[in-house]
Amino acid sequence: MARKYTYFISDMHLGATYLKNPLEYEKRVVDWLMSVKDEAKAIYMLGDILDYWYEYRTVVPRGYVRFFGALATLADEGVKIYWFIGNHDIWLFDYLRDEIGLTVIDGYSEVTIEGKKFFLSHGDGVGRLKPAFRMMRAIFRNKICQKLYSAIHPRWTIPFALNWSSHSRNFSEETPLWNGPENEALIEFAKEYRTTHPDIDYFIFGHRHVLVDYNIADDCHVVILGDWIHHFSYARYDGNCVKLGRFVS
């Protein structure tokens, strides 16, 4: 079977403590990966795939065995996998890159896929950021802060981080709403960015947990990928256009 599609997903938040049945949730994610295994050329995972992750030099968090195994299966069969760092899986370094063979991207990427130009980003680091959030991102990405954090035993850091991550925003109880293009920072950013980069055909983001496909020009779309807490959503590019979909297992 010919591989003819490129897929985009984000905001799975695997491992979140507010998930009622983490094992069944992970199996549903794996079912989706297996459903696209034979037709996917590439999968772009646009951040917050894990609710928390930190790689110590010789230790990684437990869990995610089925998910990582599914990614390894796809990679071994030739599917290109790109993992964009989000604001929850921010401390993704080289373990999964080396073990699975995927590409880790911190920030945004402009890539041409079958003649179309894409701007890809998790979405937390573009546009106008609140000062407090900007400061927090800087601290989390600071090498000295990371070394100090890694000096603390995982028995303390992992439970603390999971609790903090899940309580910072419980998406199982709160369904984010899209209040229209005039109130969307990612739309504002895309419009401004395209004034100096008119060749962009698609801006694709995660982060916001809302499903959006909005034209900012006749030849340019902004796509926000939803999440896997409420929407179980993804986008698929067939070489002609990008379409949002929902996975029904």
N, C-alpha and C positions, 0 to 999 in steps of 0.2 A: 504493500500500500504506500502510495506516494505521500511524503510529508509536505503539506502545503499550507499550514497555518502557523501563525505566530500568536502566542497567548500572553495576556497581561493579567496579573492578579495582585492583590495587596490586602493588608490588614486582616490576616487570619487570626493573629493573637493566640497562637497555640501556646498552651501552658498557663493561660490566665486562670487565676484561682476562682473567678466567678463563673466559669463554665460548669454547667451542672453535671455533664458526663464527658469528661475530657477524652476518654478512650474512644467513645462513639464519635465524638467530634473529629478526632484525629483520623479515624477510619473513613469518615466522610470526605475529608480532604484527600486522603490517599485514593479513594474511589474516583474522585475527579481526575487526579493525576493519571491514574490507570486508564481512564476513559479517553484521554487525549494522547496517550502514549504513542499510538501508531500514526497519528496525523500531525503531531507537533514538530515543527522545525526548531522552534525556540520558545522558551518560557521566560518572561521578564517578571520577576517578583519584586514589586515596588514598595517593599518595606513593611515593617511591623508584622512580619510573618510569624515571629515568636514574640510573646508578650514580654519576655525577659531572656537575655542571654549574656553570659560573660565567660570568656575563654581565659582560664588560667594557663600557665605554661604547660602543665601536665594534667590538668583536670578540666572537664567541661560539665555542665549541668546534666543530670540524669533525664531520661525520657526521650520522646520524639523518635523512637526507634523505627516505627513503621513509616513515618514521614521521611526521615533521612534515607531509609532503605528505598523508598519509592523514587526519591530524587536520584539516588545512585543508579537505580535501574534505568531511568530515562537517560541519564548522562552516559551510561555504558552503551546505550543503543543509539547514541549520536545526537540526542537532543541537546541543544545549547541552552544552558540555564544561567540566568543573570539575577543576582540577588542584590537589590539596592538596600542600603542600610536605612532604617527608619528611626524614629525617636524611641522605640521600645527595644529593638534589636541592634542598638547602637554599637555594642561592643563585640561585633562580629569581626574576627581577625583572619587567621589563615587556616583554621582547623577544617572547616567545611570546604574551603577552596582546595585544600590538599587531599582530603579524604574522598570527596565526591567528584571534584573536577569542575565545579561551577566557578563563575566569575563574580567577585564581590565588588560592588561599586558604592563609594561613599560620595554622595552629592548627586549631581544631575548628569545626564548624558544626552548628547545629540547623535542620533544614529539614522542612517538611511536604510530602509528595508524595502526592497523591491520597488525602488523609485520614489518612495514617499519619505519625507524628512520628519523624524519624530524627536520631540523634546520629552525626555522621561525623567521623572523625579518622584520621590516619595511625597514631597509637597510641604514638609515641615520647615524646610530651609530656604524657601523662595518667597519673594514678595516682602511686604512689610511685617516684621516680627515684633511682638511685644517685647519691651526691654527685659522683663523678667525671664521670658522664654529664651531670648537670645543669650542671656547670661548663663542660663542652665545648659544650653547646648554647648557653649564654650567650655564650661567646667567639665561636662561629660566627655568632651573630645580632647581635653588637656592631657598630655602624656604623663605629666607628673601626678596629676590626680588619679589617673588610671593605675599607675604603679603603687600609689598609696592604698588604693582600694584593693588591689590584688594582694597586698600584704596581709589583709584580714582573712581569717579562715573562712572558707565557703559555708561552713555551718551557720555562720552569722550573716554573711552578705546575701546569700541566695534567698532565705526566707524573708529577710528584710526587703530586698528588692522586689520580690514577687508581691508582697503585701502592699508596698508603696505603689508599684505599677498598676495593680488592679484597682486600688482605691482612688488613684488619681482620676480615673474616669471609668465607671462600670458600664460598658457598652451593652451588657445584657439587660440592664434596666432602663437604659436611655437610648432611644433611637434618634440619631442626629437628623435634623431637618435641613433641607436646602431652601434658603429664603430668597432665591432668585439671583440672577447674574449681577445685579447691581450691588448685592451684599456679599459677594463671594470674592475673597482675596485672591484665590487662584485664577479666577477669570480676569481680574484686574491685572495681575502679574502677566498673564499670557498676552493680553492686549498690548501692554506696554513693551514686553519683550519682542513681540512680532514687528513693532515699528522699526526695529533695527535688525531683525532676522526674518524678513518676509518670505523666506523659503520654507518655513516650518509649516507642515501640513497638519500635524497632530501634536497637541500637548496632552500627555497622559500622566495623571497623578493618582496617588492614594491619599492616605492620611485623614480625609474628611469623613469617611464612612457614609457618604451619600453617593447615589447613582446619578451621574450627569453625563449627557452628551449635548454639548451646546456649541453652536456655530458662532465664532467671533468674526468670521468673514465667510464669503461664499466657498472659499477653498481651504478653510482652516477650522478644525474642531478642537474643543477642550473636552476631554473625557476624564471623569473622576470615577474610580473603579468600585465604589461601594465598600463592602466588607464581607467577611464570612461569619459574622455574628448574627446578622439579620437577613442579608441579601443572598449569600452564597453566590456571589457574582464574579464575573470575569469579562474580559474583552478579547475578541478574536479578530485578527487581521488576515484577510485572504489574498492580499496583494492588490486589492482594489479599494476596500474600505474597512473601517473598524466598526464592529457591532458589539454591543453589550449583551450578555446573556446571563442566565441563572442556572445553576446546577441542581437538578432534581435527581436524587439518588434512588 
